[in-house]
């Protein structure tokens, strides 16, 4: 049980700064200047948001099951 709790704590410590950086980039509207790069950046941003949301909710879900 303590191994799972430690793993969840580490997961939260990893996902937190990633989520914070992603929020900062989105709020500050940091994006490339070239139009063709903007489309690629938008795809990567959507993928990053989805991945971060999954990584954020997974430890919360596991904690709720405990």
Beta strands, then each sheet from edge to edge (+ up, - down):
end
